[in-house]
């Protein structure tokens, strides 16, 4: 399919279509109220520097975040009258310039055929005032228009608003001020005239991969199925069951099955990781061929159902087929957003937040209207598959997920789509709440294998720099740091990952069902991978000499000290270990303090894991250090030398590996079982 932007015929009939409606929290949850309505003044003067582009701006934003603005104070959940209605108490001013209720004008301006929107607002109550605002990319707000009610009866006001000045950023929103009595904001709808052939909304195949989270997944299914507004958008809800604890055994599943009915289809297969689960959903969607989009969604999320509708609506009206992703909020601190958009930094070939984006932003402390950087449009390279709508035509043209098990499947797909002319938009107002990643360190455990292998595979496919830019050198340096930190199991599986990259692309499908078990079995021989939940499982801490001057090593070194440590600590690893350290750890090290420059001073240590559930006994081994350093140098030299060959092999095999036919062969053991039943 051509990726050329569609030119609208000016004589083509136009039809008005709903783009976005005012919504309130589905369960009146006070923790998320700040994402829907805001009682605080728009204190933009507290953020008067440029958008995060200098040190002063960042320090000031951080200080204000710590101080907090207690957004949500003064609003009672009982003011929520329905899913779409809110009561404004007498004398109160509330703003709907919030994450879920402001209109992200710049995204509609940049990516869609919409050039003008209409806000229709219905309020009831004497003496009420409605004020419409807009903002620019730098966060400057401007009053656009205002009206007042003339009596006690419900009145509907309309505002026709152009999208012309929103090239780089900006939002529309409205505030409501109550007079002597309460005011009911019954509804607010943003609509636009669109070509008649875009008047009907698309449909989705929802693809959920689940692995031993039966209750979480069943509750998510129930949440999706019980929303009447969402049902017309659902074609099929695919659940790829890859665990031993089945979603069908959850006590919440009968309700989910009831509300979803024939829309629900549970598919059982072996544990093929996230990429294998999502690829199965993509394959089923492509072969079925009836839905407009396939939405990838994690099983451990709480969904704002309206976000699915908004993602579909936005995708329907984009100039060209576009991947539309949602944002991710923290499930345990529900007003905090992890990132406002992600890119792949090309020289390092590593994912990161887009420029000028603040991570882990708390909307209950700094609301949308008071934060300048949130008003710029953020462009991305990819969107995580915790919630991401992929047009079926894109899957038809560029193929399905790479068989990577976990890690880098979503980001690689985004880069592949971008190269084919299909952009990704992380769209404000479409979001889920997800278990945070901040309490994990998946660079150390079995996931380290997949991080390294898959990152190099993606770089070989998409990096524009010789040798992947900084990748080979950075990977070698990381190996040395892990060795200094006595993390020998991590170094070994990272070596195996690189050797598998060097072996070429053609075994990626073959090892998909078996690689995780191989990695876990291999790691068990190393003490740093043998985790114990019981603190008494380890010997007591003892050391021959106390720390020098009583320092415990938790001090953060200066840049100069770090440089000296990087030069000297690898040399220290060649010395024999202190005898007592063979039986007793020299220290207990918290996960937050388990840095290479801290662990490199010790000959042994009990090191806790980031999730707080267990710890491991690290022991320095000079002989192993020498062997692994030698192999590290050899493998990375091979990577540098053979990079051009590998680029040719991986890029040449991409279409075959991601084809529906290749995935059908991988799924055959389970599809044949389904046919037999």
Secondary structure as GFF3:
##gff-version 3
##sequence-region A 1 677
A	DSSP	beta_strand	14	21	.	.	.	ID=ss1
A	DSSP	three_ten_helix	30	35	.	.	.	ID=ss2
A	DSSP	three_ten_helix	44	47	.	.	.	ID=ss3
A	DSSP	alpha_helix	55	67	.	.	.	ID=ss4
A	DSSP	three_ten_helix	77	79	.	.	.	ID=ss5
A	DSSP	beta_strand	86	88	.	.	.	ID=ss6
A	DSSP	beta_strand	93	95	.	.	.	ID=ss7
A	DSSP	alpha_helix	105	111	.	.	.	ID=ss8
A	DSSP	beta_strand	116	124	.	.	.	ID=ss9
A	DSSP	beta_strand	129	135	.	.	.	ID=ss10
A	DSSP	beta_strand	141	148	.	.	.	ID=ss11
A	DSSP	beta_strand	155	162	.	.	.	ID=ss12
A	DSSP	beta_strand	172	177	.	.	.	ID=ss13
A	DSSP	beta_strand	183	195	.	.	.	ID=ss14
A	DSSP	three_ten_helix	196	198	.	.	.	ID=ss15
A	DSSP	beta_strand	204	210	.	.	.	ID=ss16
A	DSSP	alpha_helix	214	225	.	.	.	ID=ss17
A	DSSP	alpha_helix	228	231	.	.	.	ID=ss18
A	DSSP	beta_strand	234	241	.	.	.	ID=ss19
A	DSSP	three_ten_helix	247	249	.	.	.	ID=ss20
A	DSSP	alpha_helix	253	260	.	.	.	ID=ss21
A	DSSP	three_ten_helix	261	263	.	.	.	ID=ss22
A	DSSP	beta_strand	264	268	.	.	.	ID=ss23
A	DSSP	alpha_helix	273	288	.	.	.	ID=ss24
A	DSSP	beta_strand	293	298	.	.	.	ID=ss25
A	DSSP	beta_strand	301	303	.	.	.	ID=ss26
A	DSSP	alpha_helix	305	317	.	.	.	ID=ss27
A	DSSP	beta_strand	323	330	.	.	.	ID=ss28
A	DSSP	beta_strand	333	339	.	.	.	ID=ss29
A	DSSP	beta_strand	342	345	.	.	.	ID=ss30
A	DSSP	beta_strand	350	353	.	.	.	ID=ss31
A	DSSP	beta_strand	361	362	.	.	.	ID=ss32
A	DSSP	three_ten_helix	372	375	.	.	.	ID=ss33
A	DSSP	beta_strand	387	391	.	.	.	ID=ss34
A	DSSP	alpha_helix	392	398	.	.	.	ID=ss35
A	DSSP	alpha_helix	409	419	.	.	.	ID=ss36
A	DSSP	beta_strand	424	434	.	.	.	ID=ss37
A	DSSP	alpha_helix	447	462	.	.	.	ID=ss38
A	DSSP	three_ten_helix	466	468	.	.	.	ID=ss39
A	DSSP	alpha_helix	471	484	.	.	.	ID=ss40
A	DSSP	alpha_helix	488	502	.	.	.	ID=ss41
A	DSSP	three_ten_helix	505	507	.	.	.	ID=ss42
A	DSSP	alpha_helix	508	511	.	.	.	ID=ss43
A	DSSP	alpha_helix	515	523	.	.	.	ID=ss44
A	DSSP	three_ten_helix	527	529	.	.	.	ID=ss45
A	DSSP	three_ten_helix	535	537	.	.	.	ID=ss46
A	DSSP	three_ten_helix	548	550	.	.	.	ID=ss47
A	DSSP	alpha_helix	559	572	.	.	.	ID=ss48
A	DSSP	three_ten_helix	579	582	.	.	.	ID=ss49
A	DSSP	beta_strand	588	589	.	.	.	ID=ss50
A	DSSP	three_ten_helix	591	593	.	.	.	ID=ss51
A	DSSP	alpha_helix	596	599	.	.	.	ID=ss52
A	DSSP	beta_strand	604	608	.	.	.	ID=ss53
A	DSSP	beta_strand	615	619	.	.	.	ID=ss54
A	DSSP	alpha_helix	622	657	.	.	.	ID=ss55
A	DSSP	alpha_helix	660	676	.	.	.	ID=ss56
###
